[in-house]
């Protein structure tokens, strides 16, 4: 039995190289067509120049050479608008710079409806800013920054809506008035600080004067109350002393009266005579006697008369 004989066919090397080249080319084409779209981005796809849709997030495939994709970032972004010179309603030039915060809501409109959104938004924002500032005075520009921001955001959002973009905020960073106005503002602030300092000083002096006057008033009230209490205490003491003196004097009179009741008229007459003797020794030429003295002399006269009568009767015997 004879085994079949295998015939070895030789393949040209150029053919092998061609096959390898084709395989590598296909793999490269496939790798080039695979796209990974992040969550915060979208891929706007055009096929032969025609819009066919928005891809993402995740893995997507584009036909190399046929499909073309344009990336759109969905995260909130901002545009820094440099200083813009605006003329206020009262003809004062001011330089204003601000920021525009925006977010892409419709990637297709953002790519199809506007060529350069940053440039278009910047030009529109500067135009709106000049129109808004031109309708208000310089003082309002400096004081009503939030109102200007709100007006600009509303008007910009109306324009950018057709571009698939939402303007979330407009923030003015700096407002630079003319140097003459700045110098006047500095002088005004200095004058205002001086005025506030003077008002504060005057208020402090007024409060100090009020407190001093109140202190003096309280001191005078306390002093008057003290004098009143002292006078009351003094009067009370004098009253008590007078009562005690009157009681002592009454007791003394009562004692004299009790003693006088026990003395007979003769003794009283002798006392009056002793007093009369003392009066006679004085250098005075006029004497005043109480009426009671004459009544007291009656018993004495009677006593002298009886004594004299007894003496005569004894002689006659």
C-alpha positions in Angstrom: 0.0 0.0 0.0 1.4 3.3 -1.0 0.8 6.6 1.0 -0.3 9.7 -0.9 2.5 12.1 -1.6 2.0 15.7 -0.4 3.0 18.2 -2.9 4.5 21.4 -1.4 3.4 24.5 -3.2 5.6 27.5 -2.8 3.9 30.9 -2.2 5.7 33.9 -3.4 7.1 36.1 -0.7 5.6 39.2 -2.2 2.2 37.8 -1.9 2.7 37.1 1.8 3.9 40.6 2.3 0.8 41.9 0.5 -1.6 40.0 2.6 0.1 41.1 5.8 0.0 44.7 4.6 -3.7 44.5 3.8 -4.5 43.0 7.2 -2.5 45.7 9.0 -4.2 48.4 6.9 -7.6 47.0 7.8 -6.7 46.9 11.5 -5.4 50.5 11.3 -8.6 51.6 9.6 -10.7 49.9 12.2 -8.7 51.4 15.0 -8.9 54.8 13.5 -12.7 54.6 13.2 -13.3 53.6 16.8 -14.0 56.5 19.1 -14.6 56.7 22.9 -16.9 59.6 23.8 -16.6 60.7 27.4 -19.7 61.6 29.5 -19.0 65.3 29.4 -18.5 65.5 25.6 -20.5 64.7 22.5 -19.4 63.9 18.9 -21.3 65.6 16.1 -20.9 63.3 13.1 -20.9 64.3 9.4 -21.0 61.6 6.6 -19.7 63.0 3.3 -20.4 66.5 4.7 -23.9 65.7 5.7 -25.0 65.8 9.4 -26.1 62.4 10.5 -26.4 62.7 14.3 -24.8 63.2 17.6 -22.9 60.3 19.2 -22.0 59.6 22.8 -21.3 58.9 25.5 -19.6 55.6 25.1 -18.0 53.7 22.3 -18.9 54.7 18.7 -17.5 53.9 15.2 -16.8 56.3 12.3 -16.1 55.1 8.8 -12.6 56.3 8.1 -12.5 58.7 5.1 -16.3 58.9 5.0 -17.4 60.1 8.4 -16.0 63.1 10.2 -16.7 64.0 13.8 -16.5 67.3 15.7 -16.1 67.3 19.4 -18.4 69.5 21.6 -17.7 70.0 25.3 -20.9 70.0 27.5 -19.2 71.4 30.6 -19.8 75.0 31.7 -17.2 77.2 30.2 -16.5 81.0 30.3 -15.3 83.8 28.0 -13.1 86.5 29.4 -14.0 89.8 27.7 -11.2 92.4 28.1 -11.8 96.0 29.0 -14.4 97.7 26.9 -14.8 101.5 26.8 -18.4 102.6 27.2 -20.0 106.0 27.4 -22.6 106.5 30.1 -25.8 108.6 29.9 -24.0 111.5 31.5 -21.1 111.3 28.9 -18.6 109.7 31.2 -16.2 107.1 29.7 -15.7 103.9 31.7 -13.7 100.8 31.1 -15.5 97.5 31.9 -14.3 94.0 31.8 -16.5 91.0 32.5 -16.9 87.2 32.3 -19.6 85.2 30.4 -20.4 81.8 31.7 -22.2 79.5 29.3 -23.1 75.8 28.7 -23.9 73.9 25.5 -27.4 72.5 25.6 -27.7 71.4 22.0 -24.4 70.2 20.4 -25.9 70.0 16.9 -27.0 73.6 16.9 -23.7 74.8 18.5 -21.9 73.3 15.5 -24.3 73.9 12.7 -25.6 77.4 13.5 -22.5 79.3 14.5 -18.9 79.2 13.3 -17.1 80.7 16.3 -19.3 80.8 19.4 -16.6 82.6 21.6 -16.1 85.4 19.1 -19.8 85.8 18.3 -20.7 85.8 22.0 -18.0 88.3 22.8 -19.1 90.7 20.0 -22.7 90.4 21.0 -21.9 91.0 24.7 -19.9 94.1 24.1 -22.7 95.5 21.9 -25.3 94.8 24.6 -23.0 96.2 27.3 -22.5 99.5 25.5 -26.3 99.8 25.0 -27.1 99.1 28.6 -24.4 101.4 30.0 -25.5 104.2 27.6 -28.9 104.3 29.2 -27.7 104.9 32.8 -25.6 107.4 34.6 -22.1 106.8 36.0 -23.3 106.6 39.5 -25.8 103.9 38.6 -23.1 102.0 36.7 -21.0 102.0 39.8 -23.9 101.2 42.1 -26.1 98.8 40.1 -23.6 96.2 38.9 -25.9 93.3 39.7 -28.8 94.8 37.6 -26.4 95.3 34.7 -25.3 91.6 35.0 -28.9 90.4 35.0 -29.9 92.5 31.9 -26.9 91.4 30.0 -27.5 87.7 30.9 -31.1 87.9 29.8 -30.3 89.6 26.4 -27.4 87.3 25.7 -29.4 84.3 26.5 -32.1 85.4 24.0 -29.5 85.5 21.2 -27.5 82.4 22.1 -30.6 80.2 22.3 -30.6 79.7 18.6 -27.0 78.5 18.9 -28.0 75.8 21.3 -26.1 77.5 24.2 -27.4 78.7 27.6 -25.8 81.8 29.1 -25.8 80.9 32.8 -24.2 84.1 34.2 -22.6 87.4 33.3 -20.2 88.9 35.9 -18.6 92.3 35.7 -15.2 92.1 37.3 -13.9 95.7 37.2 -15.3 99.1 36.3 -12.7 101.9 35.8 -14.1 105.4 35.7 -12.0 108.4 34.4 -9.1 109.6 36.6 -10.9 112.9 37.3 -13.9 111.0 38.6 -11.7 108.6 40.6 -10.0 111.6 42.2 -13.4 113.2 43.0 -14.6 109.9 44.5 -11.4 109.7 46.7 -12.1 113.3 47.9 -15.7 112.4 48.5 -14.8 109.3 50.5 -12.3 111.3 52.5 -14.9 114.0 53.3 -17.4 111.3 54.2 -15.0 109.7 56.5 -14.2 113.0 58.1 -18.0 113.7 58.5 -18.5 110.3 60.1 -15.6 110.9 62.4 -17.0 114.3 63.4 -20.5 112.8 63.9 -19.1 110.0 65.9 -17.0 112.4 68.0 -20.0 114.7 68.6 -22.2 111.7 69.5 -19.6 110.5 71.9 -19.3 114.0 73.5 -23.1 114.2 73.7 -23.3 110.9 75.4 -20.5 111.8 77.7 -22.2 115.1 78.6 -25.5 113.3 79.2 -23.8 110.8 81.4 -21.9 113.6 83.3 -25.2 115.5 83.7 -27.0 112.4 84.8 -24.2 111.7 87.3 -24.4 115.2 88.7 -28.2 114.9 88.9 -28.0 111.6 90.8 -25.4 113.2 93.1 -27.6 116.2 93.8 -30.6 113.9 94.4 -28.5 111.8 96.8 -27.2 114.9 98.5 -30.7 116.4 98.8 -32.0 113.1 100.2 -29.1 113.0 102.6 -29.8 116.6 103.7 -33.5 115.8 104.0 -32.8 112.7 106.2 -30.3 114.7 108.2 -32.8 117.5 108.7 -35.5 115.0 109.7 -33.2 113.3 112.1 -32.1 116.7 113.5 -35.7 117.9 113.9 -36.6 114.6 115.4 -33.7 115.0 117.9 -34.7 118.5 118.7 -38.3 117.4 119.2 -37.3 114.6 121.5 -35.0 117.0 123.4 -37.8 119.6 123.7 -40.1 116.9 124.9 -37.6 115.8 127.4 -36.9 119.4 128.5 -40.6 120.1 128.8 -41.1 116.9 130.8 -38.1 117.8 133.0 -39.4 121.3 133.5 -42.9 120.0 134.3 -41.5 117.5 136.8 -39.5 120.3 138.4 -42.5 122.6 138.6 -44.5 119.7 140.1 -41.7 119.2 142.6 -41.6 122.9 143.5 -45.4 122.9 143.8 -45.3 119.9 146.1 -42.6 121.5 148.2 -44.3 124.9 148.2 -47.5 123.4 149.5 -45.7 122.2 152.6 -44.3 125.7 153.3 -46.3 128.0 155.5 -47.0 131.7 154.6 -44.6 133.0 157.2 -41.7 131.1 155.6 -42.6 132.5 152.3 -42.8 136.0 153.7 -39.3 135.6 155.2 -38.1 134.4 151.8 -39.6 137.5 150.2 -38.0 139.7 152.8 -34.7 138.1 152.1 -35.3 138.9 148.4 -36.3 142.4 149.3 -33.1 142.8 151.3 -31.1 141.7 148.2 -33.0 144.1 146.0 -32.3 146.9 148.5 -28.6 146.4 148.2 -28.7 146.9 144.4 -27.8 150.4 143.0 -31.2 150.7 141.2 -33.5 153.5 142.3 -36.7 151.9 141.0 -38.1 148.6 142.1 -41.0 146.6 140.7 -42.8 144.2 143.0 -45.4 141.6 142.1 -48.9 142.0 143.4 -48.4 138.7 145.3 -45.7 140.5 147.4 -48.3 142.9 148.9 -50.6 140.1 149.7 -47.8 138.3 151.5 -47.0 141.5 153.5 -50.5 141.4 155.0 -49.8 138.4 157.3 -46.5 139.9 158.2 -48.1 143.3 159.2 -50.7 141.4 161.2 -47.9 139.4 162.9 -46.0 142.7 163.7 -49.2 144.3 164.9 -50.0 141.4 167.2 -46.5 141.4 168.5 -46.6 145.1 169.2 -50.0 144.8 170.9 -48.8 142.0 173.2 -45.8 144.2 174.1 -48.0 147.2 175.1 -50.3 145.0 177.2 -47.5 143.6 179.1 -46.2 147.1 179.9 -49.6 148.2 181.0 -49.7 145.4 183.5 
